[in-house]
Every structure is written in C-alpha cells, then in structure tokens.
Amino acid sequence: MKQSLQHKQAQVQKQKLLLTQQLQQSIQLLNDSTEELVHFIEQKSLENPFLEYNRDYKEQFLVNNLKSYTEKEDFDWLAQISDQRTSLYDSLREQIHLNYRKSAIRNAMIHLLDFIDENGYLTIDLKQEYPRHEEYLLYLDALTLLQQLEPAGIGARDLQECLLLQIERDPYSPPLAYIILEENFLDFVHRNWNDLAKKYDCKLSDIQQIFDYVLTLTPNPGAIFQEVKEILLIPELSLSKDHEGLHLTLNFGNMPQINFTNDYYQAMFNQSTKEEKSFMIEKKNEVEWLQRSLAQRNETILSVGQQIVEAQIDFFLQPDHPLHALSLKEVAEKLGIHESTVSRAVNGKYIETWFGIFELRSFFVQKFSADNEAELTAQKIQQELRVLINDEDKRKPLSDQKLSDLLKEKGYEVSRRTIAKYRKELGIPATTKRKRFDDL
C-alpha cells in the first residue's frame, strides 16, 4: 500500500495579538515609576525636536512641599542643614596624622587603610600579604595602633575581635564579658550558657547580662561613615479628607507634562523637502502617541487607586490603620482589565495622605482561611502572634507548635511552618534564642 504526501494550500483565520513597538512602550510606561518615566521622556526629547516637557517639575515638587513644611510653627531651619560627614578613610587618615609623627609605622598604618572595608574590617591576611617576618611584625604593630583609633572596633579581622575591641575600651562593660568572648566565643553565641556558668562560677543571669550588653555593641563600626542616600519619593496620587469624605486626585504637578511645539513645527514644515516633511510627520505622530499613552497611564493609576481606597477605607480612617485582604485579581475584575495591568499600575507608585506616603503595592494583602470562615489576613495573624510572644514567660518561651495550638484556640488555623515563616518576617528569633535567665 503506497502512501503519498501531498501539499495543499488552505486559509486559516485566527486572532493573534502582535505586540508592536509602541504597544510595548505603552506597557512599559505604565510599569515605570515617575523617575523612570522622566528618564524615558528625556531620551525622547533628545531624539524629537518637537517634544518639550516641564523640566522643572521636580524642583517645583520640592518647593511646594518645603512651603507646606515651613508654614508649620515648629519648623526647624537648623534641621534642614545638610550633614557634611567625612568618609571613614579620611577620618582614620586624619587621626593618624594628628597622633603619630612621620615614620615607617605611620606609613604602614596609612597603607593598611586601603584594606579597610566600609564596615571597618581589615580585609587582608597580614601573614599572607607580608610573608617576610620583619615586614609582618611592622604591619602587625601598625594594625594594633590602627585598632586604637575611633570608632572602637575599627581594624578588626572578624566579628569576635570587633566586639573585643569595643569591650576593651568600655570601662562599664560587665566584668566577665571580655574573657568569655575571648575564650569561649562560640559557646556564648550558641547559648551553651550552663557550661559557661559552671566554668566561670557565675549565675545564668550574669551571662544573660553580658548577652544584653553585647547586643548594644555594633558589628559594623564603620557604618556610621557610610553615605546615606536620600530617595526622593514623588507620589502619583494624593488623598485628602474633609467633611464631605475622602478625595483622591492625580498629582499632575508632580509629573512631567509634555507638549508639541506646533509653531516651530509649522515654521519648519513650510520650508522642508519631501523627505524632511516625512520625518517631521513621524515625530509629530510620536508626540501625539506619547501624550495619549501618558493620559492612559494616569487614568489607569487613578482608577486602581480609587479601588484601593474603597477596599482599604478603614486604613485611611481608623487610628490603628487596619488592612483588609485584597488581591490584584479582585481589582482587575472590578475594572475589567488584566491582572498584570494592575500589577504594573502599582509598581513603584505612591499615594500621599495626610499621615504619610505609602506604596500602592503595600495595600495588597493575601487572604488567610480559618475554620470560622471569616476573612482574615496574614497581617492579623502576625499581630496575634506578636501578642502571644510578648506575653510569654521568657524563661520558658513558647515553641512554634505551641503557638500554632494557641492560635487554633482563637480560631486561626495556622501550621507550625507558617508560624516559623511569620516569626522570621517579624524579626522574632526562635524559641531557644528568646529564652532569658534573669533573676526573679
């Protein structure tokens, strides 16, 4: 039986969404924060001679907000003066020049500054870096002097040495603190405190006192010199309140506005060649497309913001600011748009209220199911968890399983693994690390 292959032509009709370059850019514009949007417009203005935008929008935003603050009676002008801090390197170098005369050991100290990281730690092994015995001794002496500089802990080679340097210079440190951390650092960290109490003939409460003291020390002494980068948050939405209720508006003054330079376009168009006119029409269409895209972006952000305010009305009106369960899907269904569109509309976008500025994404809280079928949120469970742990006997902290059982009694069906997850999110240590040995 012969089989033959035949080629036939047939027309098939089907729908397919093609993401054109402009459609992709429109999607990206919605996803971009205001700062990213401005960068995009700046690039377009360099390519398009007929596009102009308000370049001073950010300065105007700062002026408006500064004016609102200066109108307050308790406005502190001195607090507005910037803190011109020196760097860690410059501070250490200045101390070396002030305290030591020019010599080989001072040169060695200055050389070691190149190997001090931003947290204040020495990042090289002296024996490996300086294998010759005489040279090694010189740099070891230089490091010893370097570790006497401010702040305490500078020049340490590990966490243990960093803490010891701070304890050594503190006349009010607990009596056994230095020797315990020097001789039994790992036992101390791993809370083998019964063995330590026996070895040093002291009470567990003494070890607890040392532990509490160590928590007051800094593991990163150089961090105080790190530059604090201020992030300017420019909220896209503004929520106000009066006797009539809440009012949500777009902060047009905080956003870049673009315009088409029609007079310049007409003057150039009338004296241009055919090819030049084609280019000019293309750039005109680009400006019009960008204006439509920005209008659509603003409309989407405002619509999503209105849904958030309606769903989280208690957060804005009640003093404890509770959040209710809310998903991207719920907002998308109410607006008749795709869930991904809602996600882009809240990404990096902020709302300004009379009690603070909040990221729109922070209002989306996952649901949590319970036996009583009430709609709970993960935040509510975490609040209950925090209360239980705050009220526990610190000599016998509650285990994750016990916390799970207690929450079940309150009607919250929470597994032990979920308890552990929430503890970590709240920054609460495990049972063994919450145990304390204070005297009654």
C-alpha positions as a LaTeX table, in Angstrom:
\begin{tabular}{lrrr}
\hline
Residue & $x$ (\AA) & $y$ (\AA) & $z$ (\AA) \\
\hline
Met1 & 0.00 & 0.00 & 0.00 \\
Lys2 & 1.55 & 3.23 & $-1.13$ \\
Gln3 & 1.43 & 6.39 & 0.88 \\
Ser4 & 1.88 & 9.72 & $-0.78$ \\
Leu5 & 2.50 & 13.15 & 0.67 \\
Gln6 & 0.51 & 15.96 & $-0.85$ \\
His7 & 0.89 & 19.69 & $-0.21$ \\
Lys8 & $-2.31$ & 21.72 & $-0.08$ \\
Gln9 & $-2.84$ & 25.41 & 0.42 \\
Ala10 & $-5.52$ & 26.46 & 2.87 \\
Gln11 & $-6.56$ & 29.69 & 4.55 \\
Val12 & $-6.93$ & 29.62 & 8.30 \\
Gln13 & $-8.46$ & 32.55 & 10.20 \\
Lys14 & $-7.30$ & 33.10 & 13.77 \\
Gln15 & $-6.76$ & 36.02 & 16.14 \\
Lys16 & $-3.27$ & 36.89 & 17.26 \\
Leu17 & $-2.12$ & 39.86 & 19.31 \\
Leu18 & 1.01 & 41.42 & 17.90 \\
Leu19 & 2.99 & 43.50 & 20.34 \\
Thr20 & 4.13 & 46.41 & 18.25 \\
Gln21 & 6.98 & 48.57 & 19.46 \\
Gln22 & 4.57 & 51.33 & 20.50 \\
Leu23 & 2.35 & 48.87 & 22.40 \\
Gln24 & 5.37 & 47.50 & 24.22 \\
Gln25 & 6.43 & 51.03 & 25.14 \\
Ser26 & 2.92 & 51.86 & 26.39 \\
Ile27 & 3.03 & 48.82 & 28.66 \\
Gln28 & 6.46 & 49.84 & 29.90 \\
Leu29 & 5.30 & 53.40 & 30.61 \\
Leu30 & 2.62 & 52.07 & 32.94 \\
Asn31 & 5.16 & 49.90 & 34.72 \\
Asp32 & 7.71 & 52.72 & 35.12 \\
Ser33 & 7.93 & 54.87 & 38.23 \\
Thr34 & 7.80 & 58.64 & 37.80 \\
Glu35 & 11.59 & 58.87 & 37.89 \\
Glu36 & 11.91 & 56.19 & 35.20 \\
Leu37 & 9.22 & 57.91 & 33.15 \\
Val38 & 11.13 & 61.18 & 33.24 \\
His39 & 14.28 & 59.45 & 32.06 \\
Phe40 & 12.35 & 57.97 & 29.13 \\
Ile41 & 10.90 & 61.37 & 28.18 \\
Glu42 & 14.33 & 62.98 & 28.43 \\
Gln43 & 15.67 & 60.44 & 25.94 \\
Lys44 & 12.73 & 61.05 & 23.60 \\
Ser45 & 13.22 & 64.82 & 23.76 \\
Leu46 & 16.80 & 64.37 & 22.56 \\
Glu47 & 15.53 & 62.42 & 19.55 \\
Asn48 & 12.45 & 64.54 & 18.82 \\
Pro49 & 12.91 & 68.32 & 18.17 \\
Phe50 & 9.16 & 68.96 & 18.54 \\
Leu51 & 8.78 & 67.45 & 22.03 \\
Glu52 & 9.17 & 69.62 & 25.10 \\
Tyr53 & 8.37 & 68.92 & 28.75 \\
Asn54 & 8.41 & 70.76 & 32.06 \\
Arg55 & 11.98 & 70.09 & 33.18 \\
Asp56 & 11.46 & 71.87 & 36.50 \\
Tyr57 & 8.65 & 69.58 & 37.71 \\
Lys58 & 10.89 & 68.01 & 40.40 \\
Glu59 & 12.10 & 71.40 & 41.64 \\
Gln60 & 8.50 & 72.60 & 41.80 \\
Phe61 & 7.57 & 69.48 & 43.77 \\
Leu62 & 10.30 & 70.26 & 46.30 \\
Val63 & 9.31 & 73.94 & 46.53 \\
Asn64 & 5.64 & 73.09 & 47.14 \\
Asn65 & 6.47 & 70.55 & 49.83 \\
Leu66 & 9.05 & 72.79 & 51.51 \\
Lys67 & 6.49 & 75.57 & 51.61 \\
Ser68 & 3.96 & 73.30 & 53.33 \\
Tyr69 & 6.56 & 72.40 & 55.96 \\
Thr70 & 7.81 & 75.94 & 56.59 \\
Glu71 & 4.27 & 77.09 & 57.29 \\
Lys72 & 4.30 & 74.90 & 60.40 \\
Glu73 & 5.09 & 76.75 & 63.61 \\
Asp74 & 7.56 & 74.11 & 64.82 \\
Phe75 & 9.59 & 74.08 & 61.61 \\
Asp76 & 13.30 & 73.77 & 62.48 \\
Trp77 & 15.52 & 75.55 & 59.96 \\
Leu78 & 18.69 & 74.12 & 61.51 \\
Ala79 & 17.41 & 70.62 & 60.82 \\
Gln80 & 17.45 & 71.43 & 57.10 \\
Ile81 & 21.21 & 72.00 & 57.02 \\
Ser82 & 22.89 & 69.03 & 55.38 \\
Asp83 & 25.26 & 66.91 & 57.44 \\
Gln84 & 28.63 & 67.12 & 55.69 \\
Arg85 & 30.18 & 63.94 & 57.06 \\
Thr86 & 33.69 & 62.85 & 56.27 \\
Ser87 & 34.43 & 59.37 & 54.99 \\
Leu88 & 35.78 & 56.54 & 57.14 \\
Tyr89 & 39.07 & 56.61 & 55.23 \\
Asp90 & 39.52 & 60.37 & 55.67 \\
Ser91 & 38.63 & 60.19 & 59.36 \\
Leu92 & 41.18 & 57.45 & 60.07 \\
Arg93 & 43.87 & 59.17 & 58.00 \\
Glu94 & 43.31 & 62.43 & 59.85 \\
Gln95 & 43.60 & 60.67 & 63.22 \\
Ile96 & 46.85 & 59.01 & 62.15 \\
His97 & 48.40 & 62.33 & 61.08 \\
Leu98 & 47.30 & 64.01 & 64.30 \\
Asn99 & 48.58 & 61.33 & 66.66 \\
Tyr100 & 51.71 & 59.90 & 65.03 \\
Arg101 & 54.86 & 61.50 & 63.69 \\
Lys102 & 56.17 & 60.63 & 60.27 \\
Ser103 & 57.75 & 57.19 & 60.47 \\
Ala104 & 57.73 & 53.73 & 58.92 \\
Ile105 & 54.95 & 52.56 & 61.22 \\
Arg106 & 52.79 & 55.57 & 60.35 \\
Asn107 & 53.30 & 54.82 & 56.66 \\
Ala108 & 52.27 & 51.22 & 57.36 \\
Met109 & 49.11 & 52.37 & 59.13 \\
Ile110 & 48.18 & 54.60 & 56.19 \\
His111 & 48.88 & 51.72 & 53.81 \\
Leu112 & 46.51 & 49.45 & 55.76 \\
Leu113 & 43.69 & 51.97 & 55.31 \\
Asp114 & 43.38 & 50.78 & 51.70 \\
Phe115 & 42.30 & 47.38 & 53.05 \\
Ile116 & 39.65 & 48.61 & 55.49 \\
Asp117 & 36.16 & 47.98 & 54.10 \\
Glu118 & 33.12 & 50.22 & 54.55 \\
Asn119 & 32.14 & 48.36 & 57.75 \\
Gly120 & 35.56 & 48.94 & 59.31 \\
Tyr121 & 37.04 & 45.43 & 58.92 \\
Leu122 & 40.54 & 44.59 & 57.68 \\
Thr123 & 40.13 & 42.54 & 54.51 \\
Ile124 & 43.61 & 41.02 & 54.16 \\
Asp125 & 45.58 & 38.35 & 55.99 \\
Leu126 & 48.76 & 40.01 & 57.27 \\
Lys127 & 50.82 & 36.82 & 57.16 \\
Gln128 & 49.89 & 36.15 & 53.55 \\
Glu129 & 50.22 & 39.76 & 52.44 \\
Tyr130 & 53.56 & 40.30 & 54.23 \\
Pro131 & 55.36 & 36.93 & 54.40 \\
Arg132 & 58.75 & 38.36 & 55.49 \\
His133 & 58.97 & 38.23 & 59.30 \\
Glu134 & 60.25 & 41.77 & 59.81 \\
Glu135 & 57.63 & 43.22 & 57.48 \\
Tyr136 & 54.88 & 41.18 & 59.12 \\
Leu137 & 55.83 & 42.47 & 62.58 \\
Leu138 & 55.81 & 46.05 & 61.30 \\
Tyr139 & 52.29 & 45.76 & 59.90 \\
Leu140 & 51.08 & 43.84 & 62.95 \\
Asp141 & 52.23 & 46.72 & 65.15 \\
Ala142 & 50.61 & 49.17 & 62.70 \\
Leu143 & 47.32 & 47.28 & 62.93 \\
Thr144 & 47.47 & 47.31 & 66.74 \\
Leu145 & 47.79 & 51.10 & 66.69 \\
Leu146 & 45.12 & 51.39 & 64.00 \\
Gln147 & 42.70 & 49.48 & 66.23 \\
Gln148 & 43.11 & 52.18 & 68.89 \\
Leu149 & 41.54 & 54.80 & 66.64 \\
Glu150 & 37.91 & 55.89 & 66.66 \\
Pro151 & 35.38 & 54.41 & 66.43 \\
Ala152 & 36.09 & 51.41 & 68.62 \\
Gly153 & 36.19 & 48.15 & 66.67 \\
Ile154 & 37.93 & 49.59 & 63.60 \\
Gly155 & 40.53 & 47.31 & 62.02 \\
Ala156 & 39.05 & 44.08 & 63.36 \\
Arg157 & 39.63 & 40.93 & 61.34 \\
Asp158 & 36.41 & 39.19 & 62.38 \\
Leu159 & 33.30 & 39.76 & 64.49 \\
Gln160 & 34.86 & 38.35 & 67.65 \\
Glu161 & 37.80 & 40.75 & 67.50 \\
Cys162 & 35.47 & 43.65 & 66.65 \\
Leu163 & 33.42 & 43.06 & 69.81 \\
Leu164 & 36.51 & 42.55 & 71.96 \\
Leu165 & 37.97 & 45.85 & 70.81 \\
Gln166 & 34.81 & 47.62 & 71.89 \\
Ile167 & 34.59 & 45.83 & 75.25 \\
Glu168 & 38.27 & 46.54 & 75.96 \\
Arg169 & 37.72 & 50.29 & 75.73 \\
Asp170 & 34.47 & 50.38 & 77.70 \\
Pro171 & 35.08 & 50.87 & 81.45 \\
Tyr172 & 31.45 & 49.97 & 82.18 \\
Ser173 & 31.40 & 46.59 & 80.44 \\
Pro174 & 30.31 & 43.56 & 82.57 \\
Pro175 & 33.30 & 42.05 & 84.45 \\
Leu176 & 33.33 & 38.70 & 82.63 \\
Ala177 & 32.36 & 40.00 & 79.19 \\
Tyr178 & 35.87 & 40.23 & 77.70 \\
Ile179 & 37.22 & 36.90 & 78.96 \\
Ile180 & 34.11 & 34.93 & 77.98 \\
Leu181 & 34.06 & 36.31 & 74.43 \\
Glu182 & 37.81 & 35.86 & 74.11 \\
Glu183 & 37.99 & 32.25 & 75.35 \\
Asn184 & 34.51 & 30.85 & 74.59 \\
Phe185 & 33.03 & 32.93 & 71.80 \\
Leu186 & 31.26 & 30.04 & 70.01 \\
Asp187 & 29.77 & 28.64 & 73.23 \\
Phe188 & 28.50 & 32.11 & 74.04 \\
Val189 & 26.96 & 32.59 & 70.59 \\
His190 & 25.43 & 29.11 & 70.56 \\
Arg191 & 23.99 & 29.77 & 74.02 \\
Asn192 & 25.76 & 26.96 & 75.83 \\
Trp193 & 25.38 & 29.10 & 78.89 \\
Asn194 & 25.07 & 26.37 & 81.51 \\
Asp195 & 28.61 & 25.23 & 80.69 \\
Leu196 & 29.87 & 28.82 & 80.81 \\
Ala197 & 28.22 & 29.46 & 84.17 \\
Lys198 & 29.94 & 26.40 & 85.63 \\
Lys199 & 33.31 & 27.23 & 84.09 \\
Tyr200 & 33.39 & 30.82 & 85.36 \\
Asp201 & 31.47 & 30.14 & 88.58 \\
Cys202 & 28.73 & 32.64 & 87.86 \\
Lys203 & 24.96 & 32.66 & 87.53 \\
Leu204 & 22.99 & 32.33 & 84.30 \\
Ser205 & 21.68 & 35.81 & 84.94 \\
Asp206 & 25.28 & 37.08 & 84.71 \\
Ile207 & 25.63 & 35.50 & 81.26 \\
Gln208 & 22.28 & 37.00 & 80.30 \\
Gln209 & 23.54 & 40.42 & 81.38 \\
Ile210 & 26.63 & 40.00 & 79.18 \\
Phe211 & 24.45 & 38.94 & 76.26 \\
Asp212 & 22.24 & 42.01 & 76.65 \\
Tyr213 & 25.36 & 44.18 & 76.80 \\
Val214 & 26.86 & 42.66 & 73.64 \\
Leu215 & 23.64 & 43.49 & 71.79 \\
Thr216 & 24.39 & 47.17 & 72.45 \\
Leu217 & 27.72 & 46.89 & 70.60 \\
Thr218 & 27.97 & 47.38 & 66.86 \\
Pro219 & 29.12 & 44.64 & 64.47 \\
Asn220 & 29.82 & 47.30 & 61.80 \\
Pro221 & 31.71 & 50.22 & 63.42 \\
Gly222 & 32.43 & 51.84 & 60.06 \\
Ala223 & 28.78 & 52.01 & 59.09 \\
Ile224 & 28.30 & 55.42 & 60.73 \\
Phe225 & 30.52 & 56.90 & 58.00 \\
Gln226 & 28.58 & 55.39 & 55.14 \\
Glu227 & 26.81 & 57.91 & 52.93 \\
Val228 & 23.08 & 57.90 & 53.44 \\
Lys229 & 21.46 & 58.21 & 50.04 \\
Glu230 & 18.15 & 60.05 & 50.23 \\
Ile231 & 15.46 & 58.72 & 47.93 \\
Leu232 & 13.00 & 61.30 & 46.65 \\
Leu233 & 9.55 & 59.76 & 46.58 \\
Ile234 & 7.25 & 61.56 & 44.19 \\
Pro235 & 3.69 & 60.33 & 44.83 \\
Glu236 & 1.46 & 59.96 & 41.79 \\
Leu237 & $-1.75$ & 60.12 & 43.85 \\
Ser238 & $-2.94$ & 62.43 & 46.62 \\
Leu239 & $-5.68$ & 61.58 & 49.14 \\
Ser240 & $-7.30$ & 64.34 & 51.17 \\
Lys241 & $-10.10$ & 64.38 & 53.73 \\
Asp242 & $-12.78$ & 66.92 & 54.59 \\
His243 & $-16.34$ & 66.98 & 55.97 \\
Glu244 & $-17.63$ & 65.50 & 52.70 \\
Gly245 & $-15.33$ & 62.47 & 52.78 \\
Leu246 & $-12.19$ & 61.33 & 51.01 \\
His247 & $-10.94$ & 62.80 & 47.73 \\
Leu248 & $-8.40$ & 61.04 & 45.53 \\
Thr249 & $-6.64$ & 63.05 & 42.82 \\
Leu250 & $-3.70$ & 62.74 & 40.48 \\
Asn251 & $-0.66$ & 64.81 & 41.38 \\
Phe252 & $-0.26$ & 66.39 & 37.95 \\
Gly253 & 2.17 & 68.90 & 39.42 \\
Asn254 & 4.48 & 66.06 & 40.43 \\
Met255 & 4.53 & 64.51 & 36.96 \\
Pro256 & 6.29 & 65.55 & 33.77 \\
Gln257 & 3.98 & 67.20 & 31.22 \\
Ile258 & 4.83 & 67.06 & 27.52 \\
Asn259 & 3.84 & 69.45 & 24.76 \\
Phe260 & 4.09 & 69.58 & 20.99 \\
Thr261 & 5.89 & 72.70 & 19.71 \\
Asn262 & 3.37 & 73.45 & 16.96 \\
Asp263 & 4.70 & 76.90 & 15.97 \\
Tyr264 & 8.20 & 75.56 & 15.46 \\
Tyr265 & 6.78 & 72.58 & 13.55 \\
Gln266 & 4.76 & 74.76 & 11.15 \\
Ala267 & 7.67 & 77.12 & 10.50 \\
Met268 & 9.97 & 74.22 & 9.66 \\
Phe269 & 7.35 & 72.26 & 7.70 \\
Asn270 & 6.66 & 75.00 & 5.16 \\
Gln271 & 10.29 & 75.17 & 4.04 \\
Ser272 & 11.24 & 71.49 & 4.16 \\
Thr273 & 11.83 & 68.89 & 1.48 \\
Lys274 & 9.59 & 65.88 & 0.96 \\
Glu275 & 11.91 & 63.61 & 2.94 \\
Glu276 & 12.20 & 66.15 & 5.76 \\
Lys277 & 8.40 & 66.51 & 5.90 \\
Ser278 & 8.05 & 62.75 & 6.20 \\
Phe279 & 10.46 & 62.79 & 9.16 \\
Met280 & 8.59 & 65.69 & 10.80 \\
Ile281 & 5.21 & 63.97 & 10.46 \\
Glu282 & 6.67 & 60.86 & 12.05 \\
Lys283 & 7.94 & 62.88 & 15.02 \\
Lys284 & 4.61 & 64.69 & 15.35 \\
Asn285 & 2.79 & 61.34 & 15.49 \\
Glu286 & 5.28 & 60.18 & 18.13 \\
Val287 & 4.47 & 63.14 & 20.38 \\
Glu288 & 0.72 & 62.57 & 19.97 \\
Trp289 & 1.16 & 58.88 & 20.77 \\
Leu290 & 3.18 & 59.72 & 23.88 \\
Gln291 & 0.51 & 62.17 & 25.06 \\
Arg292 & $-2.21$ & 59.51 & 24.64 \\
Ser293 & $-0.08$ & 56.91 & 26.41 \\
Leu294 & 0.57 & 59.20 & 29.37 \\
Ala295 & $-3.12$ & 60.06 & 29.62 \\
Gln296 & $-4.00$ & 56.36 & 29.62 \\
Arg297 & $-1.29$ & 55.69 & 32.21 \\
Asn298 & $-2.65$ & 58.38 & 34.53 \\
Glu299 & $-6.23$ & 57.18 & 34.08 \\
Thr300 & $-5.26$ & 53.59 & 34.94 \\
Ile301 & $-3.27$ & 54.60 & 38.03 \\
Leu302 & $-6.17$ & 56.77 & 39.26 \\
Ser303 & $-8.74$ & 54.01 & 38.67 \\
Val304 & $-6.63$ & 51.44 & 40.51 \\
Gly305 & $-6.03$ & 53.94 & 43.32 \\
Gln306 & $-9.76$ & 54.52 & 43.72 \\
Gln307 & $-10.36$ & 50.79 & 44.07 \\
Ile308 & $-7.62$ & 50.55 & 46.69 \\
Val309 & $-9.05$ & 53.43 & 48.72 \\
Glu310 & $-12.54$ & 51.89 & 48.63 \\
Ala311 & $-11.25$ & 48.44 & 49.65 \\
Gln312 & $-8.94$ & 49.76 & 52.39 \\
Ile313 & $-11.15$ & 52.60 & 53.66 \\
Asp314 & $-10.53$ & 51.55 & 57.28 \\
Phe315 & $-6.78$ & 52.00 & 56.84 \\
Phe316 & $-7.28$ & 55.67 & 55.98 \\
Leu317 & $-9.97$ & 56.47 & 58.54 \\
Gln318 & $-9.29$ & 54.33 & 61.60 \\
Pro319 & $-6.47$ & 55.23 & 64.04 \\
Asp320 & $-4.92$ & 51.73 & 64.06 \\
His321 & $-4.88$ & 51.64 & 60.20 \\
Pro322 & $-6.02$ & 48.01 & 59.68 \\
Leu323 & $-5.59$ & 46.37 & 56.27 \\
His324 & $-8.13$ & 44.00 & 54.73 \\
Ala325 & $-7.43$ & 41.16 & 52.36 \\
Leu326 & $-7.11$ & 42.45 & 48.80 \\
Ser327 & $-5.71$ & 40.85 & 45.66 \\
Leu328 & $-4.67$ & 42.16 & 42.27 \\
Lys329 & $-7.26$ & 39.88 & 40.70 \\
Glu330 & $-10.14$ & 41.49 & 42.63 \\
Val331 & $-9.18$ & 44.98 & 41.48 \\
Ala332 & $-8.65$ & 43.76 & 37.91 \\
Glu333 & $-12.13$ & 42.17 & 37.79 \\
Lys334 & $-13.81$ & 45.33 & 39.07 \\
Leu335 & $-12.07$ & 47.48 & 36.48 \\
Gly336 & $-12.38$ & 44.97 & 33.65 \\
Ile337 & $-8.64$ & 44.91 & 32.97 \\
His338 & $-5.94$ & 42.26 & 33.15 \\
Glu339 & $-4.31$ & 41.42 & 36.47 \\
Ser340 & $-0.88$ & 42.25 & 35.05 \\
Thr341 & $-2.11$ & 45.76 & 34.23 \\
Val342 & $-2.99$ & 46.31 & 37.89 \\
Ser343 & 0.42 & 44.99 & 38.89 \\
Arg344 & 2.14 & 47.48 & 36.59 \\
Ala345 & $-0.07$ & 50.32 & 37.82 \\
Val346 & 1.01 & 49.84 & 41.46 \\
Asn347 & 4.65 & 49.02 & 40.79 \\
Gly348 & 6.78 & 51.82 & 42.26 \\
Lys349 & 3.75 & 54.14 & 42.55 \\
Tyr350 & 2.90 & 56.03 & 45.75 \\
Ile351 & $-0.07$ & 57.72 & 47.37 \\
Glu352 & 0.29 & 60.81 & 49.54 \\
Thr353 & $-2.06$ & 61.10 & 52.54 \\
Trp354 & $-2.38$ & 63.46 & 55.48 \\
Phe355 & $-0.48$ & 60.95 & 57.66 \\
Gly356 & 2.24 & 59.70 & 55.33 \\
Ile357 & 3.25 & 58.40 & 51.91 \\
Phe358 & 2.60 & 54.74 & 51.05 \\
Glu359 & 3.42 & 52.48 & 48.14 \\
Leu360 & 0.29 & 51.28 & 46.35 \\
Arg361 & 1.53 & 47.68 & 46.32 \\
Ser362 & 1.57 & 47.64 & 50.14 \\
Phe363 & $-2.25$ & 47.70 & 50.21 \\
Phe364 & $-2.50$ & 44.24 & 48.65 \\
Val365 & $-2.66$ & 41.71 & 51.47 \\
Gln366 & $-3.18$ & 37.99 & 50.99 \\
Lys367 & $-6.22$ & 36.21 & 52.39 \\
Phe368 & $-5.96$ & 33.71 & 55.19 \\
Ser369 & $-8.55$ & 30.95 & 55.64 \\
Ala370 & $-9.85$ & 29.92 & 59.06 \\
Asp371 & $-12.35$ & 27.40 & 60.47 \\
Asn372 & $-14.89$ & 30.10 & 61.22 \\
Glu373 & $-14.78$ & 31.10 & 57.53 \\
Ala374 & $-14.00$ & 34.69 & 58.46 \\
Glu375 & $-11.87$ & 36.63 & 56.06 \\
Leu376 & $-8.55$ & 37.09 & 57.85 \\
Thr377 & $-5.26$ & 38.49 & 56.68 \\
Ala378 & $-1.69$ & 37.44 & 57.23 \\
Gln379 & $-1.20$ & 40.78 & 58.98 \\
Lys380 & $-3.88$ & 39.92 & 61.54 \\
Ile381 & $-2.25$ & 36.55 & 62.22 \\
Gln382 & 1.09 & 38.27 & 62.71 \\
Gln383 & $-0.46$ & 40.72 & 65.15 \\
Glu384 & $-1.88$ & 37.85 & 67.21 \\
Leu385 & 1.47 & 36.07 & 67.06 \\
Arg386 & 3.31 & 39.13 & 68.30 \\
Val387 & 0.90 & 39.47 & 71.25 \\
Leu388 & 1.39 & 35.84 & 72.28 \\
Ile389 & 5.17 & 36.12 & 72.16 \\
Asn390 & 5.22 & 39.43 & 74.03 \\
Asp391 & 3.14 & 37.88 & 76.83 \\
Glu392 & 5.06 & 34.58 & 77.07 \\
Asp393 & 7.21 & 33.54 & 80.03 \\
Lys394 & 10.71 & 34.37 & 78.79 \\
Arg395 & 12.15 & 31.63 & 80.99 \\
Lys396 & 10.03 & 29.13 & 79.05 \\
Pro397 & 9.31 & 30.62 & 75.61 \\
Leu398 & 6.52 & 29.17 & 73.52 \\
Ser399 & 7.55 & 26.77 & 70.76 \\
Asp400 & 6.24 & 27.22 & 67.23 \\
Gln401 & 3.95 & 24.22 & 67.73 \\
Lys402 & 2.58 & 25.67 & 70.96 \\
Leu403 & 1.98 & 29.00 & 69.23 \\
Ser404 & 0.14 & 27.14 & 66.48 \\
Asp405 & $-2.06$ & 25.41 & 69.07 \\
Leu406 & $-2.85$ & 28.68 & 70.85 \\
Leu407 & $-3.83$ & 30.35 & 67.58 \\
Lys408 & $-6.10$ & 27.41 & 66.76 \\
Glu409 & $-7.89$ & 28.04 & 70.06 \\
Lys410 & $-8.51$ & 31.59 & 68.84 \\
Gly411 & $-9.95$ & 30.25 & 65.58 \\
Tyr412 & $-6.88$ & 30.67 & 63.38 \\
Glu413 & $-5.82$ & 27.53 & 61.53 \\
Val414 & $-2.07$ & 28.10 & 61.23 \\
Ser415 & 0.56 & 25.41 & 60.76 \\
Arg416 & 3.86 & 25.27 & 62.62 \\
Arg417 & 5.78 & 26.00 & 59.41 \\
Thr418 & 3.65 & 29.12 & 58.81 \\
Ile419 & 4.40 & 30.27 & 62.37 \\
Ala420 & 8.13 & 29.94 & 61.67 \\
Lys421 & 7.72 & 31.91 & 58.45 \\
Tyr422 & 5.83 & 34.74 & 60.15 \\
Arg423 & 8.35 & 34.86 & 63.00 \\
Lys424 & 11.15 & 35.47 & 60.52 \\
Glu425 & 9.14 & 38.16 & 58.73 \\
Leu426 & 8.57 & 39.90 & 62.09 \\
Gly427 & 12.23 & 39.58 & 63.07 \\
Ile428 & 11.38 & 37.41 & 66.10 \\
Pro429 & 14.07 & 34.82 & 66.98 \\
Ala430 & 13.44 & 31.11 & 67.58 \\
Thr431 & 12.38 & 29.67 & 70.94 \\
Thr432 & 15.87 & 28.93 & 72.21 \\
Lys433 & 17.07 & 32.44 & 71.41 \\
Arg434 & 14.13 & 34.08 & 73.17 \\
Lys435 & 14.90 & 32.30 & 76.43 \\
Arg436 & 16.16 & 34.57 & 79.19 \\
Phe437 & 17.80 & 33.84 & 82.55 \\
Asp438 & 17.09 & 36.98 & 84.53 \\
Asp439 & 16.85 & 36.66 & 88.28 \\
Leu440 & 13.34 & 36.91 & 89.68 \\
\hline
\end{tabular}
